[in-house]
Amino acid sequence: MFNKKLKFACFIHVRTHSSRLPGKPLKLINGKRAVEHLIERIKLAKRADLIVMCTTDQPQDDVLEMIAKRHKIECFRGSADDVLVRWLGAVEKFGIDYFVQIDGGDDLFTDPEIVDMFIKQMKKVPVDFMKAPDGFVCGGSPGGCISAVALKKVCEIKNTEDTHDWIPYFTKTKYFKVKELVIKDKIFFNDNVRLTMDYLDDLRFFRSVFKDLNIQKNSLPLRSILKRLSIKPELAKINLFRQQDYLVNREKFIGPQVK
């Protein structure tokens, strides 16, 4: 009898459809598509066994599969609306035990250091879902680290195919053991910065930051980016006002739909 080595992955969750900013993963920033900047960044994580682009089976997302192949990462295509089932398909195809969820059309400065912290802490104290700590700068962290066993359970108990707002299925259904990622460095806790892309103003922000920092390869540590934004707050102000719109939109979610 032997102990199976656990397999950890990064799932870059992405599709081209978006009601607020159509085609956002394909938007050009400093000569590269947004999702390519993110792939480049997530490749810097050291503890994941593989990276999987999880996109839809819709024809408009063929381009994302081609991008994944060009950047030599895996790709899984599944349901357009049921992201949980899509992830389950990827888990089963690649034999994943745990995966770190990353928004591929949104969070271009997701920190590979934080990705590695999720995996390290999940290995040390395994839980069903490890979430980002409250107050962490918006867009700087993965959505969380999820166990394959918990994901399968969620797919069994949910009674809807619209699972874009997926976190409450783990945090509010009382089936799962949830833990918060432990981060001591206070620089990551900043509510005066918005590092996610939902609106045109967010795209303007990212283009401005890439230009200001002369980012050719998206490898600059999140700490350095946040320090620069503290020195040049006018950059952060480009899209910070959109954070309230973002929060209002999230509040429209009525809660996990379960059997």
Secondary structure, 3 states (H helix, E strand, C coil): CCCCCCCEEEEEECCCCCCCCCCHHHCEECCEEHHHHHHHHHCCCCCCCEEEEEEECCHHHHHHHHHHHHCCCEEEEECCCCHHHHHHHHHHHHCCCEEEEEECCCCCCCCHHHHHHHHHHHHHCCCCEEECCCCECECCCCCEEEEHHHHHHHHHHECCCCCCCCHHHHHCCCCCCEEECCCCCHHHECCCCECCCCCHHHHHHHHHHHHHCCCCCCCCCHHHHHHHHHHCHHHHCCCCCHHHHHHHHHCCCCCCCEC
